[in-house]
């Protein structure tokens, strides 16, 4: 899930990616909401391995 939030102290937007196990990859901060989302999407396309986990990580969680 892509999570987008406004950081009041910085007056900037932050976009990050996470799944049910936690944060994945690098998040991006920009003055415009769309720019933060776009930068995240570009990074996800260029480095998909940073935004995924081995299947075993999910299977291990279901047995706990």
C-alpha positions as CSV (number, residue, x, y, z in Angstrom):
1,X,0.0,0.0,0.0
2,X,1.2,3.5,-0.8
3,X,0.9,5.8,2.2
4,X,0.9,9.5,1.6
5,X,0.9,12.0,4.4
6,X,1.4,15.7,4.9
7,X,4.1,16.7,7.4
8,X,2.9,19.9,9.0
9,X,6.3,20.9,10.5
10,X,8.0,20.7,7.1
11,X,5.0,21.8,5.1
12,X,5.8,18.9,2.7
13,X,4.2,15.6,1.5
14,X,5.8,12.2,2.1
15,X,5.0,9.1,0.1
16,X,6.1,5.7,1.2
17,X,5.3,2.0,0.5
18,X,4.5,-0.6,3.1
19,X,2.8,-4.0,3.3
20,X,1.3,-5.8,6.3
21,X,4.9,-6.6,7.6
22,X,6.1,-3.0,7.5
23,X,7.9,-0.4,5.5
24,X,9.6,-1.3,2.2
25,X,12.1,0.7,0.1
26,X,12.7,4.4,0.4
27,X,10.1,7.0,0.9
28,X,10.1,10.4,-0.8
29,X,9.3,13.9,0.4
30,X,8.4,16.9,-1.8
31,X,6.5,20.2,-1.6
32,X,3.8,18.9,-3.9
33,X,1.8,15.7,-3.2
34,X,1.9,14.5,-6.8
35,X,5.7,15.0,-6.9
36,X,6.3,12.8,-3.9
37,X,4.0,10.0,-5.3
38,X,5.7,10.3,-8.7
39,X,9.2,10.0,-7.2
40,X,8.1,6.9,-5.3
41,X,6.6,5.3,-8.4
42,X,9.8,6.0,-10.4
43,X,11.9,4.4,-7.7
44,X,9.6,1.4,-7.5
45,X,9.8,0.9,-11.2
46,X,13.6,1.2,-11.3
47,X,14.3,-0.9,-8.2
48,X,11.4,-3.3,-7.7
49,X,13.5,-5.6,-5.5
50,X,13.6,-2.9,-2.8
51,X,9.8,-2.8,-2.6
52,X,9.2,-6.5,-2.2
53,X,10.0,-9.3,0.2
54,X,10.8,-13.0,-0.3
55,X,7.7,-15.1,-0.3
56,X,9.1,-17.0,2.7
57,X,8.7,-13.8,4.9
58,X,4.9,-13.9,4.4
59,X,4.7,-17.7,4.9
60,X,6.7,-17.5,8.1
61,X,4.2,-14.9,9.5
62,X,1.2,-17.1,8.8
63,X,2.6,-19.8,11.1
64,X,3.1,-17.5,14.1
